[in-house]
Amino acid sequence: MAEYVQQNLEGMLPELEEMERMGVFSSDEIRTIVRKRRDYEYRLQKRIVQKSDFLRYMQYEINLDMLKKKRKSRLGIKRNLQAEYATMKKIHNLFQNALKKFVGDIKLWIQYIEFCKHMGSLKILGKVFAKLLQYHPDKPSLWIMAAKWEFEENKNIPNSRSLLQRGLRVNSSSQQLWLEYFRMELLHVEKIHNRRKVLGMSGGEDSQEEEVTAEFLAGKVPEIVYKKAIEAVPDDIKFRISFIEIYRLFENTEHGCDMIYESLIKHFPESEEVWNLVARRAIDEAKAKVKKGTAVITDSQWSELLVEMNKLFHQAVGQVQTDKMWELYITTCMELLTDSSLEQAKEVDLLLQRDQSKKALLVCKKATKHFKTSASLWSKYLRLKLLNKGKIKDIQNEFSTALQCVDSKDSLFLWNLWIEWCIENNPDEVESVFELSLQSCADVQIETKYKYVEWTSSTKGIKKARKLYKRLIQERPYTMSFFRKCIDLELTQVEPSAKRIRDLYEAAVDQFGSSSPDRQTQTR
């Protein structure tokens, strides 16, 4: 071990002598460098070497190299020194020896790759990527990293393509790899288009890089990649949608998007998500263009888009007869009514919005006829009904109908909506609605009991509220939270009544036992 260390140190003598001769380091500093290197070399000769031993040695050499460069600059030395090459070689050797021992340490591989990039060691970097992929072929992110370097920094598109293809042979079901391969081919087409624009070229004039055909320029290669990808991963809708999202990052990709939408309808004809995506396509694309400032949509164009959307949604609810499909349709209608970005910079006529509101209401009504027990559809319909501000009697009847149709276990939202609407618009009926809610299931009663007491207290006074909570305490279901809230109500009075608070506490103890009320309630 000592002989090996001594041999390594002797190999460093020429560079150390040069640095001393050039005045970069003094003789004392050279002795310190030798001592430090000897310590690090001995650590690497231990039976069990830690990764930290390599990293500390590397960091020391990197810091030493930085100091050499500063000293050179200060001394006005412009030529490259043998010591600089020797230090770089030393650091590369340390990384390579460390990776032989810790071949499974991805973080260490990445550190070496970053070091090579920083130092401009491109030839070595290519070999590092090759070794890395040889040891870790099952990690798609590493194939992507290597391909990106070839494409973006090494400017070698054939090598980038080859790496992604090799990665896909090993990881054929990797969505990440397929999407990156697809993106790379689109970037390649864009790059060729941009270069031809700058050079003023057309047709088949471009002979650089590779033969450029009309089909290549039309984006046929990315289309082929997509088709191969869905063969490898056939049943994932979100995977296919990801290709659309990538397409939208590039110009003139409408034909490719058409192909993906067609494949979605063909392979997933019963999917609500697919039909929703297809029906919303024109609207979403128009919104994106308006947001980017690349287009202005006139009122007439917007109306045409809405007509087309409604047509597709009608086709969708006919093809996929589920409450989810109707819910997606209604959600879109409501979104369009509330989305300020669709007001065409506040120039859309209010009448048009009213017309759309009525259309949305009709869609909701139709949906509730098909799926009478769907609480979600009824809630959307009733919210739209309230937005349209119909007659009070009609709205009351609609709430009654909805609650008769929907399972009481799913009706809490509808009860809350009705109560809130009555408080604002029909205060004379609030008490009647609260009383009706107490005839519903236990979950509804638990939620509305205290709201009833609270509303009574704020509108009719504490005496009426006390009378009400005394009655409700006697009626099932019993909950500790109701007792606590009633106690809190008494505590908020100007002069809290100790007797009433005690009575409430004793009633709670009768129902739940002395250990049930929390300590806070007992203390009070």
N, C-alpha and C positions, 0 to 999 in steps of 0.2 A: 504493500500500500504506500509506504514512504517513498519507495523508488518511483512509483507511478506519479506521485505528487511532485517529486523533485524533477522528474523528466518534463512535466507540464510547465513548471516554473522556469526551467532552463530554456524552454521554447519561447518564453516571453521576454528573454533578455534583450534581443535586438531592438524591440519596440521601446523598452524601458530606457535603454542607452540612448536611443534617438531622442526621446522626450527630454532627457537630462541634457543632452548635447545642445538641443535647440532652445533650452531655457524654459521649456513649458512647465517642468516640475524640477524642484530642487532635489539634492541627493537625499535629504531627510524625507521628503515626500515620496521619493521612489522606494525607500526602505519601508515606509508605511504601506504603500501599495502592495509590495511583495508580501509583507506580513499578513495583510488582509486577504490577499489571494490564497496564501498558504492555508489560512484558517478555513476559507470556503472550500478549497480543494479537498482538505481532510474530511470535511463534513460530507462531501459527495462520495467518499470512499467507505463510509460506514456500511455495516451490514444491512441496516434498515434506513433507507434515505427517505426523508420527508419531502413533499412537494415544496414546502416552505423553504427548504435548504436551497433548492434550485432558484426559486423566485427571489430570495434575498441576494444571491450571487448575481443574478441577472440585473436586478435593480442597482446593485453597486456598480456594475460595469456600465450601465446606461448613464448613471450619474457621473461616473468618471469621464465618459465620452463627452457629456455636456460641458464639464469643466475644462476638458482639453480644448474644445472649440472656442470657449470664451477666452482662454489664455492665448490661443493662436491669434484670435482677432485683436486682442490687446497688444500683442507683440508684432502685429503686422505680417504674420506668416501666411502667405496665400497658397502655397503649394500643399498638396495632400501629403500627409505623413504616413509612414508605414504603420504607425501605431493605430491610426484610425481604421485602416482596413483590418488590422489584427483584432481590434476590439469588436468590430461588427461580426467578424468570423467567430469570435469567442462567444458572443451572445447567441448567434444562430446555433452553434454547437450545443450550448447549454439548453436551449429550447428543444432541440432535436433529441438530446439525451434524456431530458425530462419526459418527453412524449413517448419514448420507448418504454419508460417505466410506468407512466400513467396514461396509457393509450386510451383508456375509457373516459378520461377527464375532458369533456367537451369545452368547459370554460378555459382550460389551458390551451387547447387548440385555437380557440377564438382569440386569446391573448397573442398567440404567435402570429396569427393572420393579421391582426391589427398592427403588430410590430412591423411585419413585412410591408404592409401598406404604407405605414408612416415613413419607413426608411427607403421606400421605392424599390424594394427587392422583388421585382415582378417575376423573374424567372424562378426564384425560390418559391414564391407564393403559389405559382401554378403547380409545383411539385407538392407543396403542403396540402393544397386542396385535393389533389389526387390521392395522397396518403389518407387524408381525413375521410374521404368517401369510400376508400377501400376498407377502412376499419368500421365505419358507421354508415353502411348503405341504406339502413332502414329508417333514417331520419330525414324526412322530406325538407325540413328547414335548412339543412346543410347543403342539399342539392340546389336549393333556391339561392342560397348565399353565394355559392360558387358560380352559378349561372348569371346572377346579377353582376358579379364582379367582371365576368367575361364580357357581358353586354355593355355595362355602363362605364367601366374603367379601362378594361383591356380592349374595348371596341371590336371584339371578335364575336360576331353574331353566330356564325356556324358552330363555334365551340359552345356558346351559350345554349343553342338549340340542342346540340348533341348531349350536353349534360342533363338537360331537362328530360330528354327522351330516355336516356339511360336510367335516370331516377324513376321514371314512370314504369320502366320494365320491371324494376324491383318493387316499386310501391304503386301498383296499378290502380288502387282504389283511393289514393291520396287526393282529396279534393283540393288541398292547398297547392299541390304540384300542378294539377290540371289547370287551375285558375291562373297560376303564374306563367305557365307555358302559353296559355291563351293571351294573356296580357303582353307577353314578350313578342308574340307574332303581330299583334296589333301595333305595338311600338315600332316594330320593324317596318311595317307598311307605312306608318305615319312618317317615319324617318326618310324613307324613299320618296314619298310624296313631297315632303318639305324640301329635300335636296333638288328634286326635279323642278320645283317652283322657282327656287333660287337660280338654277341654271337655265331656266326657260326651256326645259326639255319636254317632249311629248312622245307618245307612241312607244316604240321599242328602242329608243336611242341609247338608253342607259346600259352600258356593258360592265360598269363597275360592280364589285361585290358578287353579283350573281345575275343570271339571266332574269330580266324583269318582263313578265307577261301581263297582258290585260287582266287575266284572271287573278294573278297575284295582287295587282293594284286594286282590284275590286274586292279584295279581302276574302278570297276563297280559302286561304290557308287557315285563318282563325275559325272559319266555319267547319272545316274538316276536324280541327282540334276539338271543337264543341261536340261534334257527332261522335268522335272517339271517346270523349269524356263521359257522355251519357250512356255509352255502351258499357263502360267500366263501372259507372255509378248510376244505375238506371232509375232508382225509386226515390230520389231525393229532390223534392220540388225547390227547396231553398237553394240547393246547389245550382240548379238551372237559373234561378233568379239572379244569383251572383254573377253569372255571365252577362245578363242584361245590364246590371249595374256597372260592370267593366266597360261594356260597349258604350254606355252613355258618357264615358269619360273621353271618348274620341268623336271626331266629326265624321259625317257621312257613313254612319253605321246602321241606318234604318233597316236596310235589307237583312242584315244579320239579326237585328232585334225581331223582325217579322218571323224569321226562321225559328227563333227560340219560342216565341209566343205560339206559333203553330204547333211546335212539338209538345208544348205544355198541354194544349187543348187535346191533341191527339192521344197522348199517353196518360193524361189525368182528366178524363171527361167528367168525372163525378166529384172533382175537388172544388170546394167552395173558395179556397185560397186562390186557385188558378183563375177561376171565372171572375173573381173580384179584381185580380191583377189585370186581366184582359179588358174588362169593362172600364176600369179606371185609367187605362193606359194613356189615351189622348188627353184627358184632363190633367193627369200628373205631369206629362211631358210639357203641356202648355204652361202649367204653373212653374215648372223648373226654368223654362225659357224666360218667362216674365221676371222671375226672381233674379236671374243672371243679367237681365237687361238686354238679352239678345233678340227679343221679340216683343211686339205689342199686339195683344189680342183685342180685336174690336168686339162690340156687343153682338153683332150678327155672327161673327166667328164663334164667339163663346156659346151662343144659343145653339149653333150647329153641333158643337162638341157635347153639350148637354143632351141634345136629342140622340146623338150616337151612343152616349153612355147609357141613357135610359133604355134604348133599344137592346143593347148588349145585356144589361141587367135583367130585362124581361126574358130574354133568351136563357139567361143563367138560372133564374128561378123556375123556369119551365123545365130545364134540363136537370137541375139539382134541387129537388123538392125537399129542402130541409129548413128548419127555423134559423140555422146559422147563416144560410145563404141570404135569407130575407134580412137578417140582422145586419149583415155586411152591406147590403143594398141601402138599408135605412141609415146606417151609420155614415155612409158616403153622402147621402142626401143632407143629413144634418150638418155634416162637416162643411159642405158647400155653402150652407146658409150662414154659418158662423165664421168662416175663414175670410178675414179682411183682405188677404192677398188676392182673393178672387173678385174683388170689387173693381178690378181694372183701374187701379189708382183712384178709387172713389168716384168713378165716372159711370158706373153701371146704374141704370135707372132703377129706382126703388120698386117700381111696379113689376119689373122683371124678377126681383127678389121675392115679391109677394107671390107671383105666379109659381116660382120654384118651391116656395114654402107649401103652397096648396098641392103641388104635385107630390112633394115628399109626404104630405099628410095622407094623400090617397094611397100611396105605396104602403105606408104603415098600416092603414086600415085594411087593405087587401091582405097584408101579411098576418094580421091578427085573426082574420077569418080563416086562413089556412092553418094557423097554429094558435088555436084559442087559448091554450094553457101556458104559452110562453110568457113568463114574467118580464123577460128582457125586451121582447117586442112590444108588449103593452106599455112598459115604462117609456120607451122611445116614442110610441104613438101619443101617449098622454102629454109628454113634454112638448111635442110639436103642436098638439091641440092647445095647450096653454100659450104657446108662442103666438098662435094665430088669434088668440083672444076671442073665443066663441062665446055664445050665450051661457050664462051661469048655470041655468037648468040643464042644458045639453052636457056641459062638462061634468056636473054632478052625476048625471045618468051614465056617462062614459066611465067614470070611476067605479060606480056600482057594478056595471057590466064587467069591467076588468077584474074586480075582486071576486065576482061570482065564477069567473072562468079559471082564474089562476089558483093553483094549490095554495092553501093558506100558509104553508111553511115557506113559500117563496114570495109572500105578499108584503113583507115589511116595508120595502122601498115604496110601494104603491100607497100604503097607508100614510107614510111620512110625507109623500108628495101631496096627497090629498089634504092632509092637515095643514101643511105649510101654505097651500094655495087658499084654503078656506080662511086662514088667519089674515091673509092679505086682501082677499077678494070677496069673501062671503062670511064675515064674522058671526052672523046670526046662526050659522049651521055648524060652527066649530064644535060645540058641545055635543051635538047629535053624532058627528063623525067620531069623536072620542068614544062615545058610548058604544057605537057600532064596532070600533076596534077592540073593545073589551069582550066582544063575542067571538073574536077570532081565536087563532091558536095561541098556545102559551108564549111562544117567542114574541109574538106581536104584543100581547098583553104586557109582558115584562117591560118592553121598550116604551110603550105608550102610557103606562100608568103614571109615572112621575111627570112626564110631559103634560099630562092632563092636570095634575095637581099644580104644577108650576104655572101653567097658563091661567088656571082658575085664580091663583094667588095674585097674579099680575093684573088681571082684568076685573075680578070680582071681590078681591080682598082676602085677607088671611082667615077670616071667620068661615067663608065659603070653602076655602082650601082645606081647613081643618076638618070640616064636616065631610068633605070628599075623601080625604086620606083615611079618616076613621072607618068609612064604609069600605074603601078598597083594601084596607088591612085585613078585613074579615073575608075577603074573596080570594080564592086561589087564582093563579099560582102565587106562592109566597116567595119573596126574595129578600135577602139581607140588604142588598143595595137599596131597595125601596125604603126600608126602615131608616137606613143611614141618611138618605136624601131628605126624608121627612124631618129627621133630627136636625140636619143642616139648615133646613128651611126655618125651623123654630129658632135656631141659633142666630140667624140673620136678622131677627126682629129687633126693634129698638130696645125693647125690654124683654129678653128671653124668659120664658116661663119654665122654671125648674121642674114644676109638677108635670107639665106636658112632655118635657124631654124625658123625665123619669117614666112616665106612662108609656111612651114609645119604646124606651129601652126594655121595660118589663114585658111589653107585648112581643118584642123581638126575642127575648129570652124564652118566653112561653113557646114560641114557634121553633127556635133553633138551639136552645140550650144556652147556659151561661158562658160556655167557652167560645161560642161563635162570634159574638161582636168583637171587633178589634179593640186594642187597648186605648186607641185614641178616642173611640166612642165611649168606652167605659169611663175614661178620665173626665170627659165632658159631662 
